[in-house]
């Protein structure tokens, strides 16, 4: 059986789905691995490293895609590449079914098996495949580093003969995987950290990392069975606005991570709240690609409002592509192993398996 992967559009995506270490694992299972020429060169990985582990390298994208049983990518294939796919092939990646519905419907009609990894269920058995967690962890870390780099004051408290510099105060909005990593990173760098989330279960996690959890009076637990945040009631939103508006008066840096799967990101920091913020403050909005958590977020731009810098990138993981690729490749490998019948050396799409059933786009 063949596994294939071609280089992503470098303007959009610098991560890769297969690393040399993972090639060795696929080969040991009995797969042939076919990759496009210079597949990892932009990350400093030469083709020889892939060849040494047993991979095949080709310039011909069409042959790689049309002859592979399983195709591993990060995002959706471009239209001209999708046309090479054939019946009964398997495409695995972050296919974004909410925004790519028509493209995926067309591929499904060709009887191509499509697995979108962001749809993985939040169950123990799926943790080793959980691309959302592995990538969000890195995103939360990098958001703090990027915001600190654009903040024009020191982060930790510094006591000198000339006087004391107070520690920066950080607010993390949304305490999921990205938010918790942001809290941990900011604390390690000496900041005072506050956090808020609609899920009450987050309080204990925030406090275990040394953050102060901001609780809205009369909070309801807004958590889905899958562990994601769900949309808040109008009354909750009003109370949250009042709490945030007051808190922002003393905050230096805000890291926004609030997302609702398949929906536009909720606007949490509204236009009026910028009047309360200190000039020189920084906001890093990890929800930028889904509309942003602030009223002024623009993708891939630094916007300044009332002296506050608002940052948000379309793909922050392009700033950490090697680390992100290593984790993603391992997640995908574990997913493929779950699909693979080792005894009979074939793919077995068992719909009674919750992991397969939830990620398969029908």
C-alpha positions, 0 to 999 in steps of 0.5 A, a space after each residue: 500500500 502507498 502513502 503519498 504527500 505533496 508540498 502545501 502551498 507555501 504562501 499559506 502553509 509551511 507545515 508538513 504531514 510527514 517527517 523522516 522519523 515518521 517515514 521509518 514508522 510507515 515503512 515498518 508497517 509495510 507502506 511505501 511512502 511517496 513524497 514530492 521533491 524538496 518536500 521538507 527543504 524549507 524546514 531544513 530537511 533534505 530529500 536524502 533524509 527521507 530517502 535514507 528512511 525508505 521514502 520515494 521522491 518524485 517531481 510528479 505531483 499527479 503520479 503521487 496523488 493518483 497512485 497513492 492509497 492514502 494521501 496525507 496533507 495539512 489542508 485541503 488540496 488545491 482544485 487542480 490537484 484534487 482532480 488527480 484523486 480517484 475512487 476509493 482513495 483516502 485523503 486525511 488532513 484538516 479539511 475544514 468542512 465548514 468552509 470547504 463543503 462544496 469541494 468536499 461534496 464533489 470529492 465524496 461523490 467520486 467515492 473518495 474517503 475523506 477524513 478531517 482530523 479537526 473532527 476527532 472526538 474528545 475521547 481518551 483513545 483519540 488523544 494521540 491523534 488530537 491535532 487540535 490540542 497539539 497545534 493549539 499548544 504551540 499556538 498559545 505559546 507563540 502568541 505570548 512570545 509574539 505579543 511580548 515582542 511587540 510590548 515595549 516594556 519588560 515582562 517580569 518585575 525587576 528591582 534595581 537601584 534606580 527603582 522597581 519595574 512592575 511585572 506586566 499583567 496579562 489577560 488570557 481570554 479562553 482557557 482551552 488548550 491554547 489559553 492554558 499554554 499561554 498562561 503557563 508561558 506568561 507565568 514562566 516569563 514573570 507576568 501576572 496572569 488573569 484568565 476568563 472562560 465560559 467553562 467553569 471546569 477551566 477555573 481549577 486548571 487556570 489556578 493550577 498554573 498560577 493564574 487568577 480566574 475571573 468569574 462572572 457572577 452567577 456563571 453557568 457552565 457553557 461546555 458541550 459534551 465534547 469539551 468545547 465552549 458553546 455560545 453564551 446567553 445574552 445575560 451572561 455576555 452582558 455580565 462578562 462585558 462588564 467584568 472585562 471592561 473593568 479588568 482591562 483598565 489594569 491589563 498590559 497584554 491580552 491573548 484571545 483564544 475564544 473559538 466556537 467550532 464551525 462558527 464566527 469567533 465571538 467578539 469579546 473585546 468590543 469597541 467601547 472597551 478600548 477606551 479603558 485600555 492603557 496606551 501601549 497595550 498589546 492584544 494577540 488574537 488567535 481567533 483572527 482567522 475566524 473573524 477575531 475576538 476583538 472589534 478591530 482584528 484584521 488578519 495578518 496586520 497590526 492594527 492600532 486603536 487608542 494606542 493599543 496594538 491588535 495582532 492576528 495571523 492567518 497561521 501563527 504556526 507558520 512561525 513554528 513550522 518544524 515543531 508543529 510538523 513534528 507533532 502533526 506528523 505523529 498525530 496523523 501516523 497514529 490516526 493511520 495506524 487506527 485505520 490499518 489492519 496490520 494482520 491483513 495489511 489493508 485499510 479497514 474503515 470500521 464505522 463502529 469505531 467512534 474515531 473513524 465515524 466522527 472524522 469521516 466526511 459523508 
